Amino acid sequence: MIEELIKKTRSYRRFYEDETVSEETLKGLVNLARLSASAGNLQPLKYILSADPEKNGKIFSCLAWAAYLKDWPGPAEGERPSAYIVVLGDAEISINCWCDHGIAAQSIMLGAREMGLGGCIVGSIDRKRLSELLNIPERFEILLVLAIGKPREEVVIEELPEGGSIKYWRDENGVHHVPKRSLEEIIVSF
């Protein structure tokens, strides 16, 4: 059922780095994005795939992880993603990707979770440096980086108590907790 898949599709930030993800798997995930909706059906998104440890290292070095976890610098060696998908906007097709990259990213993450993988949609990127490291031509804008791998952590959703913080956190067992506003709070009537 789609609700269960969505509940399991969390932002995973620790992985079994030695559990590889094949390029064919990454292509299958990008195909889900290709089949998804696109504003005006322009389809301006392009993708860089990486399942190569050296290339993964370059990508990893340009990312910032988990802003709310102040004393956590990101996944340690051995817990880093074993694959990445870099989502690009092609300015020769459109200078505005609207919401396409969000739709594409969610399609990819749902597909990854259905395969027993997990991921994290990363928007905190040193774009200039990553463009240089991957030799990305100027016509392409880096929109997102999707970290993919076999999750090495448990992520749970919990109800946000009234007056509580929306900040995610980890408990003493390393379980990642994600507070969510109630349905009643987010549906409004005017």
KALINLIN-V390415 format. One record per backbone hydrogen bond with DSSP energy under -0.5 kcal/mol. CO is the residue of the C=O (numbers start at 1). NH is the residue of the N-H. Records with the same first field share a line. If there is no record, write none. Layout:
# KALINLIN-V390415
CO=NH, NH
This chain:
# KALINLIN-V390415
1=5
2=6
3=7
4=8
5=9
6=9
8=10
10=12, 119
14=152
15=17
16=19
18=20
22=26
23=27
24=28
25=29
26=30
27=31
28=32
29=33
30=34
31=35
32=36
33=36
38=41
39=42
44=90
46=88
47=49
48=86
50=84
52=56
53=57
54=58
55=59
56=60
57=61
59=62
60=63
62=126
66=69
68=70
69=72
71=73
76=79
78=17
79=15
83=148
84=50
85=87, 146
86=48, 88
87=143, 144
88=46
89=91, 141
90=93, 94
97=100
99=102, 103
100=104
101=105
102=106
103=107
104=108
105=109
106=110
107=111
108=112
109=113
110=114
111=115
112=117
113=116
118=149
119=12
120=122, 147
121=123
122=145
123=125
124=64
125=127
126=130
127=131
128=132
129=133
130=134
131=136
132=135
137=140
139=91
141=89, 143
144=87
145=122, 147
146=85
147=120
148=82, 83
149=118, 151
150=16
154=176
156=178
158=180
159=161
161=164
169=177
171=174
175=171, 177
176=156
177=169, 179
178=158
180=160
182=186
183=187
186=188
